[in-house]
Amino acid sequence: MKKFLTVSLKIKILGLVILLIVFIIGSLSSLYIYMKLNDDIEKAEELTLQTAKTLSYMPSLHDYYESNNNKTKKLAILMDQIKNQGGPMTVFFQNRDGSIFASTDHTHLYNNLKVEDTYKALTFGSYSVIQTTESNQKVLKAVVPIIIDYGNYKKIDGAVVVLYDLSTLYAAVWDDVKKVLKASVFILIIGVLGSYLLANSIRKDTLNLEPHEIAAMFRERSAILQSVKEGILAVDEKGFITMMNASARYLLEVDEQAEGKRLSDVIKENELLEILNGNEKQINIEIQYNEKIIIINTQPIIEEGKRIGIVASFRDRTEIKHMVDALSEVKQYSDDLRAQSHEFTNKLYAILGLLQLGKNDKAIEYIKSETHVHTIEEDLILTKIHDERVQAILLGKIAQASEKKIDFVIDEESSLTYIPQEVTLSSLIIILGNLINNAFEAVKDSVEKRVSFFVTDIGNEIIFEVSDSGPGINKEMEHQLFQKGLSSKGKNRGYGLFNVKIEVESLRGIIEYSSDVGKGTVFTVFLPKVS
């Protein structure tokens, strides 16, 4: 049954318009026929009664009675005139006894007129007009008394009966109805043609999709938009929100239904409003929104060179940061293991070479020196720095520095006993890993390749300091030092210090630096102990 009722939009519109036009035409035609028929009957009643009254006063009729029924010639002439001019009316002159002494019914269409209809006229001298049936013909019957003035008295000697044939009236009304129906058929054809064009226009606007197909696509679209984790917002050309999924409401902290409301009434952040009201496509724009860092992408909807709306997507940078942090940890471990493996492989080859040459004493001396160096570094890290996460990072960097032939020194004055739990391993890798890697990068072409690390938790802050003997920072680079994607090292660089700054600020800390061209650079990070 459901499949049977699933018809095309064109058929629905055509069927509806045809039914509507037929209903309107039928209703109006019925109303017209009813009103026209009643009006014509009223007019016919007035005409019939007026004719009967007029005939009742005709001199030739009065002369007939006054002459004791001898003057029939004038009466015959009168009847002929009435016959020629009466149209659908038939006239009868009736005596008091009900006999017809004159009429225009020469064909005897009406036989045996109902006598009871003339009773009131003959008895009381009243006149009337009624709808009745005479000889199986529907007629209007007007009865008027014939009152003869005999000088001293007046007497009702008979009655004038006028019959109006209603079939002629019905025929006239039907002729008018035929004209109306002809016009209605023309209107119906125009309506069908218009509905056909309307259906084609609607189909074109809906990309030739049927309503049930559009409904199915809308349900699928709603389900998809509500299921994705990325926030999606759509705004029309007048600035009203047309769609906001659950993720967008969560990220933008909108508790109520936003669809149909003006964008500026829902979102109060000026920076976000400026982006959403813009005409340019935006990609991966980061903004601070209610203590959140949100990444925004926008796509304006342009039609014929005019902006008719915009679609925006929102991502919480925190989730992306967790992914980046996880990848950073894996990369850090991978780099450290690779560096250690490469370093120890080289040293093993060196020891193997000394043994093959019979230089056993030098091999033993080399092993002792390497063991002593590592023992000193490891003892310093393990005794001065008690946080295992920082220990792991520094041990990995020592191996990496050894591979790159960089003198990486842990300051003997360093001391660290406590780091708040909110400072995660990922945060430490981003801050210390990037600062130390940048220092290694800075000294790679220097004659003296020295990088120093210092940490202390004396006081209310934890202080990390990384210094290098590199060429320093040019004045031209200082203004863009912490900007995303800007670096003097080439393309696809310039994210390290940007990430460090973001991470430090998220921990409510600060980062400072000092640099002397030709002498080196020092970066210092201050993190509060109390969260």
For each residue, the residues with C-beta under 8 A, 3 or more apart:
1: 4 5
2: 5 6
3: 6
4: 1
5: 1 2
6: 2 3 212
7: 11 12
8: 11 12 210
9: 12 13 199 202 203 206 210 211
10: 13 14 196 199 200 203
11: 7 8 14 15
12: 7 8 9 15 16
13: 9 10 16 17 195 198 199 202
14: 10 11 17 18 192 195 196 199
15: 11 12 18 19
16: 12 13 19 20 195
17: 13 14 20 21 191 192 194 195
18: 14 15 21 22 188 191 192 195
19: 15 16 22 23
20: 16 17 23 24 191
21: 17 18 24 25 187 188 191 192
22: 18 19 25 26 188
23: 19 20 26 27
24: 20 21 27 28
25: 21 22 28 29 181 184 187 188
26: 22 23 29 30
27: 23 24 30 31
28: 24 25 31 32
29: 25 26 32 33 177 180 181 184
30: 26 27 33 34
31: 27 28 34 35
32: 28 29 35 36 176 177 180
33: 29 30 36 37 173 177
34: 30 31 37 38
35: 31 32 38 39
36: 32 33 39 40 173 176
37: 33 34 40 41 169 170 173
38: 34 35 41 42
39: 35 36 42 43
40: 36 37 43 44 169 172 173
41: 37 38 44 45 131 140 166 169
42: 38 39 45 46
43: 39 40 46 47
44: 40 41 47 48 140 164 166 169
45: 41 42 48 49 129 140 142 164
46: 42 43 49 50
47: 43 44 50 51 89 164
48: 44 45 51 52 89 129 140 141 142 162 163 164
49: 45 46 52 53 127 129 142 144 162
50: 46 47 53 54
51: 47 48 54 55 86 89 91 142 162
52: 48 49 55 56 91 127 129 142 143 144 160 161 162
53: 49 50 56 57 127 144 160
54: 50 51 57 58
55: 51 52 58 61 82 91 144 160 162
56: 52 53 61 144 145 146 147 160
57: 53 54 61 62
58: 54 55 61 62 78
59: 62 63
60: 63 64 71 74 75 77 78
61: 55 56 57 58 64 65 75 78 93 146 160
62: 57 58 59 65 66 146 148 149
63: 59 60 66 67 71 74
64: 60 61 67 69 70 71 72 74 75 101
65: 61 62 68 69 146 148 157 158
66: 62 63 148 150
67: 63 64 70 71
68: 65
69: 64 65 72 101
70: 64 67
71: 60 63 64 67 74 75
72: 64 69 75 76 102
73: 76 77
74: 60 63 64 71 77 78
75: 60 61 64 71 72 78 79 93 102
76: 72 73 79 80 102
77: 60 73 74 80 81
78: 58 60 61 74 75 81 82
79: 75 76 82 83 91 102 103 104
80: 76 77 83 84
81: 77 78 84 85
82: 55 78 79 85 86 91 104
83: 79 80 86 104 106
84: 80 81
85: 81 82
86: 51 82 83 89 90 91 104
87: 168
88: 164 165 168 169
89: 47 48 51 86 162 163 164 165
90: 86 103 104 105 109 110 162 163 165
91: 51 52 55 79 82 86 103 104 160 161 162 163
92: 100 102 103 104 105 110 113 160 161 162 163
93: 61 75 100 101 102 103 146 158 160 161
94: 98 99 100 101 113 118 158 159 160 161
95: 98 99 100 101 157 158
96: 122 156 157 158
97:
98: 94 95 113 115 118
99: 94 95
100: 92 93 94 95 103 113
101: 64 69 93 94 95 158
102: 72 75 76 79 92 93
103: 79 90 91 92 93 100 106
104: 79 82 83 86 90 91 92
105: 90 92 108 109 110
106: 83 103
107:
108: 105 111
109: 90 105 135 137
110: 90 92 105 113 134 135 137 163
111: 108 135
112: 135
113: 92 94 98 100 110 117 118 134 161
114: 117 132 134
115: 98 118 119
116: 119
117: 113 114 128 130 132 141 143 161
118: 94 98 113 115 121 122 143 159 161
119: 115 116 122 123
120: 123 124 126 128 143
121: 118 124 125 126 127 128 143 144 145 156 159
122: 96 118 119 145 156 158 159
123: 119 120
124: 120 121
125: 121 145 147 156
126: 120 121 145
127: 49 52 53 121 142 143 144 145
128: 117 120 121 142 143
129: 45 48 49 52 140 141 142 143
130: 117 140 141
131: 41 138 139 140 141 166
132: 114 117 138 139 141
133: 136 137 138 139
134: 110 113 114 137 139 141 163
135: 109 110 111 112
136: 133
137: 109 110 133 134 165 166 167
138: 131 132 133 166 167
139: 131 132 133 134 163 164 165 166
140: 41 44 45 48 129 130 131 163 164 166
141: 48 117 129 130 131 132 134 161 162 163 164
142: 45 48 49 51 52 127 128 129 160 161 162 164
143: 52 117 118 120 121 127 128 129 159 160 161
144: 49 52 53 55 56 121 127 159 160 162
145: 56 121 122 125 126 127 156 158 159 160
146: 56 61 62 65 93 156 157 158 159 160
147: 56 125 154 155 156 157
148: 62 65 66 154 155 156 157
149: 62 154
150: 66 153 154 155
151:
152:
153: 150
154: 147 148 149 150
155: 147 148 150
156: 96 121 122 125 145 146 147 148 159
157: 65 95 96 146 147 148
158: 65 93 94 95 96 101 122 145 146
159: 94 118 121 122 143 144 145 146 156
160: 52 53 55 56 61 91 92 93 94 142 143 144 145 146
161: 52 91 92 93 94 113 117 118 141 142 143
162: 48 49 51 52 55 89 90 91 92 141 142 144
163: 48 89 90 91 92 110 134 139 140 141
164: 44 45 47 48 88 89 139 140 141 142 169
165: 88 89 90 137 139 168 169
166: 41 44 131 137 138 139 140 169 170
167: 137 138 170 171
168: 87 88 165 171 172
169: 37 40 41 44 88 164 165 166 172 173
170: 37 166 167 173 174
171: 167 168 174 175
172: 40 168 169 175 176
173: 33 36 37 40 169 170 176 177
174: 170 171 177 178
175: 171 172 178 179
176: 32 36 172 173 179 180
177: 29 32 33 173 174 180 181
178: 174 175 181 182
179: 175 176 182 183
180: 29 32 176 177 183 184
181: 25 29 177 178 184 185
182: 178 179 185 186
183: 179 180 186 187
184: 25 29 180 181 187 188
185: 181 182 188 189
186: 182 183 189 190
187: 21 25 183 184 190 191
188: 18 21 22 25 184 185 191 192
189: 185 186 192 193
190: 186 187 193 194
191: 17 18 20 21 187 188 194 195
192: 14 17 18 21 188 189 195 196
193: 189 190 196 197
194: 17 190 191 197 198
195: 13 14 16 17 18 191 192 198 199
196: 10 14 192 193 199 200
197: 193 194 200 201
198: 13 194 195 201 202
199: 9 10 13 14 195 196 202 203
200: 10 196 197 203 204
201: 197 198 204 205
202: 9 13 198 199 205 206
203: 9 10 199 200 206 208
204: 200 201 207 208
205: 201 202
206: 9 202 203 209 211 214
207: 204
208: 203 204
209: 206 213 214 217
210: 8 9 213 214
211: 9 206 214 215
212: 6 215 216
213: 209 210 216 217
214: 206 209 210 211 217 218
215: 211 212 218 219
216: 212 213 219 220
217: 209 213 214 220 221
218: 214 215 221 222
219: 215 216 222 223
220: 216 217 223 224
221: 217 218 224 225
222: 218 219 225 226
223: 219 220 226 227
224: 220 221 227 228
225: 221 222 228 232 243 245
226: 222 223 245 246
227: 223 224
228: 224 225 232 245 247
229: 247 319
230: 247 313 314 315
231: 244 245 247 248 249 250 251 252 313 314 315
232: 225 228 243 244 245 247 248 311 312 313 314
233: 241 243 244 245 248 252 276 311 312 313 314
234: 241 242 243 244 309 310 311 312
235: 239 240 241 242 263 276 309 310 311 312
236: 239 240 242 308 309
237: 306 307 308 309
238:
239: 235 236 262 263 264 277
240: 235 236 260 261 262 263
241: 233 234 235 244 258 259 260 261 262 263 266
242: 234 235 236 259 309
243: 225 232 233 234 259
244: 231 232 233 234 241 248 249 252 254 258 259
245: 225 226 228 231 232 233 248 249
246: 226 249 250
247: 228 229 230 231 232 250 251 314
248: 231 232 233 244 245 251 252 254 314
249: 231 244 245 246 252 253 254 255 258
250: 231 246 247 253
251: 231 247 248 289 292 294 314 315 316
252: 231 233 244 248 249 266 267 289 314
253: 249 250 290
254: 244 248 249 258 266 267
255: 249
256:
257: 260
258: 241 244 249 254 261 266
259: 241 242 243 244
260: 240 241 257
261: 240 241 258 265 266
262: 239 240 241 265 266
263: 235 239 240 241 266 267 273 276 277
264: 239 267 268 273
265: 261 262
266: 241 252 254 258 261 262 263
267: 252 254 263 264 272 273 276
268: 264 273
269: 272 273 287 289 290
270: 273 274
271: 274 275 287 288
272: 267 269 275 276 287 289 296
273: 263 264 267 268 269 270 276 277
274: 270 271 277 278
275: 271 272 278 282 285 287 296 298 312
276: 233 235 263 267 272 273 298 310 312
277: 239 263 273 274 310
278: 274 275 282 298 300 310
279: 300 307
280: 300
281: 298 299 300
282: 275 278 285 296 297 298
283: 297
284: 295 296 297
285: 275 282 295 296 297 298
286: 293 294 295 296 317 484
287: 269 271 272 275 293 294 296
288: 271 291 292 293 294
289: 251 252 269 272 292 293 294
290: 253 269
291: 288
292: 251 288 289 316 317 318
293: 286 287 288 289 316 317 318 502
294: 251 286 287 288 289 314 315 316 317
295: 284 285 286 314 315 316 317 320
296: 272 275 282 284 285 286 287 312 313 314
297: 282 283 284 285 312 313
298: 275 276 278 281 282 285 310 311 312 313
299: 281 310 311 312
300: 278 279 280 281 307 309 310
301: 307 308 309 310 311
302: 305 306 307 308
303: 306 308
304:
305: 302
306: 237 302 303
307: 237 279 300 301 302 310
308: 236 237 301 302 303
309: 234 235 236 237 242 300 301
310: 234 235 276 277 278 298 299 300 301 307
311: 232 233 234 235 298 299 301
312: 232 233 234 235 275 276 296 297 298 299
313: 230 231 232 233 296 297 298
314: 230 231 232 233 247 248 251 252 294 295 296
315: 230 231 251 294 295 319 320
316: 251 292 293 294 295 319 320
317: 286 292 293 294 295 320 321
318: 292 293 321 322
319: 229 315 316 322 323
320: 295 315 316 317 323 324
321: 317 318 324 325
322: 318 319 325 326 426
323: 319 320 326 327
324: 320 321 327 328 499
325: 321 322 328 329 424 426 427 429 430
326: 322 323 329 330 426
327: 323 324 330 331
328: 324 325 331 332 426 429 430 433
329: 325 326 332 333 425 426 429
330: 326 327 333 334
331: 327 328 334 335
332: 328 329 335 336 393 396 429 433
333: 329 330 336 337 396
334: 330 331 337 338
335: 331 332 338 339 396 400
336: 332 333 339 340 395 396 397 399 400
337: 333 334 340 341
338: 334 335 341 342
339: 335 336 342 343 396 399 400 402 403
340: 336 337 343 344 396 399
341: 337 338 344 345
342: 338 339 345 346 403
343: 339 340 346 347 399 402 403
344: 340 341 347 348
345: 341 342 348 349
346: 342 343 349 350
347: 343 344 350 351 370
348: 344 345 351 352
349: 345 346 352 353
350: 346 347 353 354 366
351: 347 348 354 355 363 366 367
352: 348 349 355 356
353: 349 350 356 357
354: 350 351 357 359 360 362 363 366
355: 351 352 358 359 360 363
356: 352 353
357: 353 354
358: 355
359: 354 355 362 363
360: 354 355 363 364
361: 364 365
362: 354 359 365 366
363: 351 354 355 359 360 366 367
364: 360 361 367 368
365: 361 362 368 369
366: 350 351 354 362 363 369 370
367: 351 363 364 370 371
368: 364 365 371 372
369: 365 366 372 373
370: 347 366 367 373 374
371: 367 368 374 375
372: 368 369 375 376
373: 369 370 376 377
374: 370 371 377 378
375: 371 372 378 379
376: 372 373 379 380
377: 373 374 380 381 398 410
378: 374 375 381 382 395
379: 375 376 382 383
380: 376 377 383 384 410 412 414
381: 377 378 384 385 391 394 395 410
382: 378 379 385 391
383: 379 380
384: 380 381 410 412 414 415 416
385: 381 382 390 391 394 410 414 415 416 455
386: 416 417 418
387: 390 391 416 417 418 419
388: 391 392
389: 392 393 419 425 428
390: 385 387 393 394 416 419 428 432 455
391: 381 382 385 387 388 394 395
392: 388 389 395 396
393: 332 389 390 396 397 428 429 432 433 436
394: 381 385 390 391 397 398 410 432 453
395: 336 378 381 391 392 398 399
396: 332 333 335 336 339 340 392 393 399 400
397: 336 393 394 400 401 408 433 436 453
398: 377 394 395 401 402 408
399: 336 339 340 343 395 396 402 403
400: 335 336 339 396 397 403 404 440
401: 397 398 404 406 407 408 440 451
402: 339 343 398 399 405 406 408
403: 339 342 343 399 400
404: 400 401 440 444 449
405: 402 449
406: 401 402 440 443 444 449 450 451
407: 401 448 449 450 451
408: 397 398 401 402 436 440 451 452 453
409: 450 451 452 453
410: 377 380 381 384 385 394 414 452 453 454
411: 414 452 453 454 455 465
412: 380 384
413: 454 456
414: 380 384 385 410 411 453 454 455 456
415: 384 385 455 456 457 458
416: 384 385 386 387 390 419 455 456 457 462
417: 386 387 457
418: 386 387 457 529
419: 387 389 390 416 423 428 457 462
420: 423 527 529 530 531
421: 531
422: 507 531
423: 419 420 427 428 462 507 527
424: 325 427 428
425: 329 389 428 429
426: 322 325 326 328 329 429 430
427: 325 423 424 430 431 503 506 507
428: 389 390 393 419 423 424 425 431 432 433
429: 325 328 329 332 393 425 426 432 433
430: 325 328 426 427 433 434 499 500 503
431: 427 428 434 435 464 500 503 504 525
432: 390 393 394 428 429 435 436 464 466
433: 328 332 393 397 428 429 430 436 437
434: 430 431 437 438 496 497 499 500
435: 431 432 438 439 464 466 500 523 525
436: 393 397 408 432 433 439 440 451 453 466
437: 433 434 440 441 496
438: 434 435 441 442 466 496 497 523
439: 435 436 442 443 451 466 467 468 470 521 523
440: 400 401 404 406 408 436 437 443 444 451 468
441: 437 438 444 489
442: 438 439 446 468 470 471 520 521
443: 406 439 440 446 448 449 450 451 468 469 470
444: 404 406 440 441 449
445: 471
446: 442 443 449 469 470 471
447:
448: 407 443 469
449: 404 405 406 407 443 444 446 469
450: 406 407 409 443 468 469
451: 401 406 407 408 409 436 439 440 443 466 467 468 469
452: 408 409 410 411 465 466 467 468
453: 394 397 408 409 410 411 414 436 464 465 466
454: 410 411 413 414 463 464 465 466 467
455: 385 390 411 414 415 416 462 463 464 465
456: 413 414 415 416 462 463
457: 415 416 417 418 419 461 462 463 529
458: 415
459:
460: 528 529 530
461: 457 509 526 527 528 529
462: 416 419 423 455 456 457 526 527 528 529
463: 454 455 456 457 524 525 526 527
464: 431 432 435 453 454 455 524 525 527
465: 411 452 453 454 455 522 523 524 525
466: 432 435 436 438 439 451 452 453 454 522 523
467: 439 451 452 454 520 521 522 523
468: 439 440 442 443 450 451 452 520 521
469: 443 446 448 449 450 451 519 520
470: 439 442 443 446 520 521
471: 442 445 446 517 518 520
472: 515 516 517 518 519 520 521
473: 477 478 481 513 515 517 521
474: 477 478 488 517
475: 478
476: 479
477: 473 474 480 481 488
478: 473 474 475 481
479: 476
480: 477 483 486
481: 473 477 478 497 513
482: 497 498 500 501
483: 480 486 494 498
484: 286 494 495 498
485: 493 494 495 498
486: 480 483 494
487: 490 493 494
488: 474 477
489: 441 493 494
490: 487 493
491:
492:
493: 485 487 489 490 496
494: 483 484 485 486 487 489 497 498
495: 484 485 498 499
496: 434 437 438 493 499 500
497: 434 438 481 482 494 500 501
498: 482 483 484 485 494 495 501 502
499: 324 430 434 495 496 502 503
500: 430 431 434 435 482 496 497 503 504 511 525
501: 482 497 498 504 505 511
502: 293 498 499 505 506
503: 427 430 431 499 500 506 507
504: 431 500 501 507 509 510 511 525 527
505: 501 502 508 509 510
506: 427 502 503
507: 422 423 427 503 504 527 528
508: 505 527 528
509: 461 504 505 525 526 527 528
510: 504 505 525 526
511: 500 501 504 523 524 525 526
512: 523 524 526
513: 473 481 521 522 523 524
514: 521 522
515: 472 473 520 521 522
516: 472 519 520 521
517: 471 472 473 474
518: 471 472
519: 469 472 516
520: 442 467 468 469 470 471 472 515 516
521: 439 442 467 468 470 472 473 513 514 515 516
522: 465 466 467 513 514 515
523: 435 438 439 465 466 467 511 512 513
524: 463 464 465 511 512 513
525: 431 435 463 464 465 500 504 509 510 511
526: 461 462 463 509 510 511 512
527: 420 423 461 462 463 464 504 507 508 509
528: 460 461 462 507 508 509 531
529: 418 420 457 460 461 462
530: 420 460
531: 420 421 422 528
